[in-house]
Amino acid sequence: MELEYWLGRGVDAFREWASAYGEFATHTSMAVDEAACEVAFEELTARLRGSYPFFHPCYAGQMLKPPHPVAIAGYAAAMLVNSNNHALDGGPATSAMEEEVVEQLAGMAGFTAHLGHLTSSGTQANLEALFVARESRPGTAVAVSAEAHYTHARMCHLLGVPVQTVPVDARGRMDMGELDRLLSTGVAGTVVVTTGTTALGAVDPLHRVVPLARRYGVRVHADAAYGGFFRLLADGRTDGRTNGRTDGRADGRRASLAPETAAALRAIAQCDSVAIDPHKHGLQPYGCGAVLFGDPDVARFFRHDSPYTYFTSRRPHLGEISLECSRSGAAAAALWLTLKLLPLIPDGLGAVLAAGRRAAVRWSELINASPYLEPYQPPELDIVTYYPASPVSSPPRLSRVGVASEEVMHRGMNAKEDPVFLSVARVSADAFTARRADAVADADDTHVLRSVLMKPESELYLERLHQRVEQLAKASWTAPRRRGR
Ligand SMILES: *Cc1c(COP(=O)(O)O)cnc(C)c1O
C-alpha cells in the first residue's frame, strides 16, 4: 500500500470526473503565491513535529494512532468532492456508502432490524442514544457506572436528565448487586453499559445487565465507542490472520478474551442502542463515530422538516435520523474502503485487534514477572495498567506509586535517546486497595501507568517496550524527586 500512489490515483480520478463537465475559468481570488505557500507549508510541517509519535510502537500511551493508509486514501479521494452526508442532495454517493457501512457495523453488533448512522464522534453517538432514551422514558434517570466515560454525565446535563452512578467492582466493572438495588427503586429508565472503559478497558457484564434491565423494563445502551470492534474476537475463533507478519510467538490462545468478556460483547446484540467509534479501533481518521438503534421506529423522535435540503428523494435522509446537520461524506468513504479490504471478520479487522490483545496479555505476563513493575489489574482488552514496584518487598504506598508512575512517564517521554511514551490514569485509594489490600493508603488517590496497545506493531515491539519501561521503573527507585509538577 503505497500512500503516494493511491493519493495520486484519487487526484487523477477526481480530475477525470471533473473534466467531463467542461472547462471553466478559475478565479484570481483563489490564487495563492507559490513561494508563500512554500514558507507556510514548511512552518506547518515543522509545527506538526511538536506532536507525539502516535504511529510508533514506542508510543504506548493514550488511545491514539494514525489511520490506515487505505482510510487516508479513501478520505482524500472523497474529500476532493467534499460531500455532506446530512442529506442525499449533499452526498448521494457517500450516503449510499454510509448506509452500507452502517449495515456492516450492525451485522458485527448482531442487530437485525436497525436504524443507524455515522456521527462525528462517540460523544455525539452517545448523545443521540441518550436523547432517544429520554424521549422513550420521560422523567427517569440514566444509570452509568463510576468508570463510564465522563461525557455521559455532561450529555445528561445537557439533556436535563438526572444521572445515577453505579459503583464498580474490583476490576472496574459495573457492580451487578448495586445495579439491581438501583433499578429496583424505579428511578432509572435507562442503563448505560460500557463494554470497554476508556481508562482500564474493563467490560461491564452486559450479558447479565440485559436480563436484569428487561425485568425492570429499563432500556440498555451499550457504550462500545472503544471496545465495540472487540466483538470480532468474541466468537471463540480469535487467532486472527498472521500472514507471516508476526514474529511467530503469536498464537491463537493468547488473543482470546475471557469467557465473561466475550459473553458481554455478544450481548450488544440485545441492547436498545450502541455507540461504536470507527475512529478509535476502526483505523479511521477522527470524525467517525456511529450510533445504532435496535428499533427502527425511534426515527420518530428525530422528525423535522428542513425547508431547503430534502428535494431529491423520497428515501429517508440520514439527516432525518440524526441530530447533527453537516457531516463528512469523506468519513463514510474512508470507512467503506477500509472495510472492503479489512472486513468486519476475525481474519479481517479482527486480526488487527487480536495482535494488540496478544501484546497486552504478553506484557502483563512480563510485568508480573518483573521485580521493577507491578500489575494494577490484568488487561481485559488491550489496555495494560501497572506501576513501578517498591524497592524493597514492602507494600505499595499510594503517594509513592503516584510519584513513581509520573516520574517514569515524564522521564520516558523526555529521554533524548530511546524515548517511550506512556500515560497515567488517576485511581482512587478505594480502587487501589480493592486490588491490593495491603497497600498503604496515605493519599485519597494516586496515579498508575496506562498503556493502550492498539497498534498491532506493539506485538512485535513488546520486548523492547518492556525493557525500556522496566529500566525507567528501576531508575525511579533512586531518582531524586522532580519538582514543579
Ligand atoms: C472515547 C470514548 C467516548 C467518547 O468518544 P469520542 O469519539 O472521543 O467523542 C465515549 N465512551 C467511551 C467508552 C470512549 O472510550
The ligand as an SDF file (V2000), in Angstrom:
LIG
                    3D

 15 15  0  0  0  0  0  0  0  0999 V2000
  -13.6510    7.6300   23.5270 C   0  0  0  0  0  0  0  0  0  0  0  0
  -14.8630    7.2370   24.2540 C   0  0  0  0  0  0  0  0  0  0  0  0
  -16.0180    8.0390   24.2310 C   0  0  0  0  0  0  0  0  0  0  0  0
  -16.0470    9.3830   23.5540 C   0  0  0  0  0  0  0  0  0  0  0  0
  -15.9030    9.2410   22.1820 O   0  0  0  0  0  0  0  0  0  0  0  0
  -15.2900   10.4280   21.2850 P   0  0  0  0  0  0  0  0  0  0  0  0
  -15.2620    9.8370   19.9310 O   0  0  0  0  0  0  0  0  0  0  0  0
  -13.9490   10.7430   21.8570 O   0  0  0  0  0  0  0  0  0  0  0  0
  -16.2070   11.5910   21.4030 O   0  0  0  0  0  0  0  0  0  0  0  0
  -17.1380    7.5760   24.8770 C   0  0  0  0  0  0  0  0  0  0  0  0
  -17.1180    6.4030   25.5330 N   0  0  0  0  0  0  0  0  0  0  0  0
  -16.0310    5.6080   25.5870 C   0  0  0  0  0  0  0  0  0  0  0  0
  -16.1050    4.3100   26.3110 C   0  0  0  0  0  0  0  0  0  0  0  0
  -14.8660    6.0020   24.9480 C   0  0  0  0  0  0  0  0  0  0  0  0
  -13.7640    5.2340   25.0230 O   0  0  0  0  0  0  0  0  0  0  0  0
  1  2  1  0
  2  3  1  0
  2 14  2  0
  3  4  1  0
  3 10  2  0
  4  5  1  0
  5  6  1  0
  6  7  2  0
  6  8  1  0
  6  9  1  0
 10 11  1  0
 11 12  2  0
 12 13  1  0
 12 14  1  0
 14 15  1  0
M  END
$$$$
